[in-house]
Amino acid sequence: MAKGHRSQIKKERNIATQEKRPHASVKYTGIPASKAKIVLDQIKGKDVRTAAAILEYSPRYASAVIAKVLKSAVANAENNLGMDVSKLYVEDAIAGQAPVMKRIRPRAQGRAYRILKRSSHISIILNER
């Protein structure tokens, strides 16, 4: 049986399983995951400067939101983990589905069509080369 108080044991376990790579995420964005994945696939595996340049000149709406997340992940790497920004690259970029808002579109003869307004959770994980 483990020694110590239950809260102390849980704290030690959480520290042991904590993510060591710098990351940032945004939740409940009003961008469908399918559209965010198109932009995320373009920056996966690229170094941070190249990824920021791609996002800067991408015409898609999702690129502005993803650029903010990337900037936040770089700041986390620099300030929290003391990593060198010039060595960082985008190791993983994930867009998962978030709750869907369901709306109604009135149609002829009293019918109603459903509109699904999808949202997503976007995460970017960096690493050093």
Disulfide bonds with the S-S distance in Angstrom:
none
